Amino acid sequence: MRYDFAVIGAGVSGITSALILAKHGRSVALLEKAPRTAPLLRGFSRQGVQFDTGFHYTGGNRGTD
């Protein structure tokens, strides 16, 4: 099969890029070396406790001028 674009890495940026291209009618191959997409957003577990490492902060410290 032929694709218009190949996006390497299925993290947040790769998934977003692939979605935008697909919404504009392009065929996209999304490639990820990890077993699942967005591997860094899925969190991790230690001793049976799940830790969420997903998106939790954006922006900077806005001071008053």
C-alpha positions as CSV (number, residue, x, y, z in Angstrom):
1,M,0.0,0.0,0.0
2,R,1.2,3.5,-0.7
3,Y,0.7,6.4,1.7
4,D,0.9,10.2,1.2
5,F,2.9,10.6,4.4
6,A,4.7,8.5,7.0
7,V,4.8,9.8,10.5
8,I,7.6,8.4,12.6
9,G,6.7,8.2,16.3
10,A,3.2,7.8,17.7
11,G,3.6,10.2,20.7
12,V,1.4,13.2,21.2
13,S,3.0,15.2,18.3
14,G,3.0,12.2,15.9
15,I,-0.6,11.3,16.6
16,T,-1.6,15.0,16.2
17,S,0.3,15.3,12.9
18,A,-1.3,12.1,11.6
19,L,-4.8,13.2,12.6
20,I,-4.4,16.6,10.9
21,L,-3.1,15.1,7.7
22,A,-5.9,12.5,7.7
23,K,-8.5,15.2,8.3
24,H,-7.2,16.9,5.2
25,G,-7.8,13.8,3.1
26,R,-4.2,12.4,3.1
27,S,-3.4,8.8,3.7
28,V,-1.0,8.4,6.6
29,A,1.2,5.6,8.0
30,L,1.8,6.1,11.7
31,L,4.9,4.2,12.9
32,E,5.8,3.6,16.5
33,K,8.6,1.3,17.9
34,A,6.9,0.8,21.2
35,P,4.1,-1.9,21.5
36,R,1.4,0.8,21.9
37,T,0.9,4.4,20.8
38,A,1.7,7.3,23.0
39,P,4.0,5.2,25.3
40,L,5.0,8.1,27.5
41,L,1.4,9.1,28.3
42,R,0.3,5.8,29.6
43,G,2.1,6.0,32.9
44,F,3.8,3.2,34.8
45,S,3.2,1.0,37.8
46,R,5.4,0.2,40.7
47,Q,4.6,-2.5,43.2
48,G,1.0,-2.6,42.0
49,V,0.4,1.2,42.1
50,Q,-0.3,2.9,38.8
51,F,1.3,6.3,38.3
52,D,-0.2,8.7,35.7
53,T,2.5,10.5,33.7
54,G,0.1,12.0,31.2
55,F,-0.2,15.6,30.1
56,H,-0.5,17.7,33.2
57,Y,1.1,21.2,32.6
58,T,1.2,23.7,29.9
59,G,2.4,27.3,29.8
60,G,4.7,29.2,32.1
61,N,4.5,31.4,35.1
62,R,2.6,34.5,34.2
63,G,3.7,37.3,36.5
64,T,2.0,40.6,36.8
65,D,3.5,43.5,34.9
